[in-house]
Every structure is written in C-alpha cells, then in structure tokens.
C-alpha cells in the first residue's frame, strides 16, 4: 500500500477509537476508571500510527511516578489532570511534540485526548540581516507547514500546534529542540524585519530582510 493509503487507514482507525469509550488497553494494568480527574490519551506519530513506550505528562506538572506514564503497545495512557488547563507533552528527551491538545482540570467528555509526537532533533541556528549583522532577540518558533496542519487536524480537530520557541542571543544564535519530521519548520520573526519560515535542521542559517 502507498504511504497515503497507510496514513488514511491509520487516521480512520484513530478517529473511530477516539470517539468510543475507553477500553482496557488504555492503561498498563488493563483497567480504566471513569474518574474525571484522569486524562486518558493516545500518542500517535504524524501518520496516525500509535507510538509505544513514550513517557507522557502534562506541562507544568512536576515529574513523578504518578504524573508521567509510558504508553502501552497500542499508544494508550492516562495521567492525573492538573488544577489548571494545560497540554499533553512527551517527557522523553528523544521525543518532541508535533501537535497536542489542551487538557482542562475536569473532563468535559469521555473522548480520548491525543498527542502527536516525532523523534527529537537539536536545532542550532544563526539569524542575520542581509548585511550579515547578527540579529538579537529574533523569535524562533516551531510551526507546521499548511499541508501538514490540515492533514493532522483532520486526524482530530482538537489538536493544536506545538509551542516550542526561543529567541536569538547577542550573537544571533539560538538552540531549540524540534521534531525531526518534515511536518515541522521554523518561523523566525523580529519587529524590524519580515518573518520567514525555514525547514528544521541540525544547523540552520536564517537571513531576515527589513
């Protein structure tokens, strides 16, 4: 089967399972409760295929044996909800967020949440002007290509873009952990220059035009 066919098939399976009541696969112990203080989720890759063994938690919640869970072979997991609205994120350094979901303090439905992950890559870059002068304070953010955004939100309309971001330093340099996947790119902006989007890479050179 073609890559597109496999992606569509995985997407159909994910959509069907995410709208059903959670089953016994959702926890490593094989049990699931209806506790509204627990967020049940599935980790998938950008093609919609379940990702096993990735540690997932909630942003802003301190790491502990209770607040982080490694996904099952089918990609399922469950962690306690936070006291404020936050998002799901991988807690393994080898994984990075492609898209995620907001998680409120209390469940509004029994529908599965989702986090889309890909292998991580450390991106080092330099931001300069057309004159070759390093630019200080340029905002660097991970975004998705329009085609990828449309495809992934078709997987689940509740998905939102990642929030990995940083700024260039006094030398115009920056370091940022990004997904090592073609769905992601870098948006570089500064109030005095036109914004640009460039592919993620281990070494990136960015030139901004006034």
N, C-alpha and C positions, 0 to 999 in steps of 0.2 A: 504494500500500500504506500501511497505517496505520503510525504510529511504532512501535507494539508489534510489528507484523509485521516491520518492518525490524530492530528490536532483536533479536528472536528469531532471525531469519535470520543476522545478524552473529554472534550468540552461538554458533549451531550451527557456522558456518564456523570461528570461533576455536577451539572445542573440538576439532573434527576435526583442524585443522592443528597444534594444540599437543601432540597426542598422537602425531603422526607424527614420523619422523626429520626433522631439519632439512634443508631443501633449499637450492638455490643462491641463493634470494632473501635469505638471512639476512645477507649482507654486501654492502657496496657493490661489492666486487670480483667478486662472483658465485661465490665459493668458500667452503667451510666445512670445517674440520678437526674431528677428534674429540678435540681437546685438552681434557682435563678441567679445565684451568686457565682456560678461557674460559667465560663465561656467555652463552648465546645467549638472546635475549629478543625480545618483540614489544611495541610500545607501541600501546595502543588507547584510544579515548575511552570514556566511561561507557556508550555503546550497543554497545560491542564492535567499532567500526569502526577499522581501522588508522590511525595518525597518522604522517604522513611528515615528515621533516626536523627532528624534535625531538632535541636533544642529550641523551643519557642516560649516566649513570655510576653508580658505587657510592658510597654515603655514607661519608665518612671517608677516601676515596682522593683524593689531590691531583689537581687538574685537569691534564691534559696531552693532547697529541695522541693518545697511546696509550690513555689511561684513559677517554676520552669518545668516543662515536660517535653520529653523526646517523643516525636511522633511514631506511631506504630507502622507496621509494614504497609498499611493502607493509607498512611499520611494523617491519621486522626490524632487528636489530643484534646486535653481540657485543663484549664488553669483557673484559679480564683479570680474574680473580677476585682478591679481597683475601685477606690472610692470616688474616682472622677473618670470622665470619659478619656480614653487613651487609645492606643493602637497596638495591634499584634506586631511582633518583630522577632526575627531569629536571634538567638543568643549565642550561636556558634560563630566564631570569627571567620570560618570558612564559607559561611552563607551570608547573602545580602538580600535586602528587600527589593523586589521589583514592583509589587503593589501590595497594599494592605487594606485593613478595614478599621473603622472606628469601633470601639467597644465601650458601650455605656455602663454605668455602675450596676444596672439591673437589666435582665434580659427583656426585650420587647416582643420576642417571638422564639420559637423552638428551632429556628432555622440555623444551620451551620454557619459559622464565620469562616473566613478564608484568609490566608496569607500566601502570596506568590513569591517564591524565592529562587535565587540562582547562585552559583558559586561566586565568592567574593574576589575582588581584584583591587590592589592598592594602586591608585592613580596618582601620579606626580606630574605637576604641570607648571608652566610659566606663562604669565599673562603680560603682554607687552603692547605698546601702541605701535602704529605704523612707522613711527620714527625709531622704534627699538627700545623705547624707555619702559622699564618695568612699571606696571600699574598696581598701586597699593589699594587694598580694600575692594577688589572686584569680587562680586558674589558669584560663587560657583555652586550649582545645584544639579542633582541628578534628576532628569526628566525622561519621559518616554517619547519615542517617535509617534507621530499621529496615528500611523497604521497600527502600531503595537497597542497604543492606548485604546483604540476602537476594538481591536480583537480581544484584549483582556477584559475590558468592561462588558463585552458580550458574554464572557465566561461568568461574570457576576456583576450586576450593575452597582453593587455596593462598594466595589473596590475603588480605592483612591491611590494617587501617585505617591511614590516614596518621598521622604523628607530629608534625605542625606544632603548636607550642604556645608560649605565652609567659605572662607574669604582668602584672597591672596595676601601675603605678608609684605613687609617693607621691600623685599627683593622681587615682588611679583610672583612668588612661588606659592604653591598650595599642594596639599596632600589630602586625598579623600578616598574612602572605601566605596567602591561602586560595584554593581552587578557585572560579572564577566559574561555579558549576553548582549546580543545585537538589539534587544528591545530598548536598552538604555543609552542615553547620551548625556552630555554636559551642557547646561545653559549657563553662559558666562555673561554677566551684566555689570554695568557701572553707570552712575548718573551722567557722566560726561562722555559716554561712548555708546555706540549702538550694540545691542545684545547679539550674541551669536550662539549657535549650537554646534558642538563638535562631537565626534564619536568618543566614547570612553576608550582609554588605553593606558598602558603602564607608564608611558611618557607622552605628555600632551603639550603642544605649543599653541598658544592662543594669541591671536592678534586682533585688537579691537580698533575700530575706526571711529573717529569723533563724529 
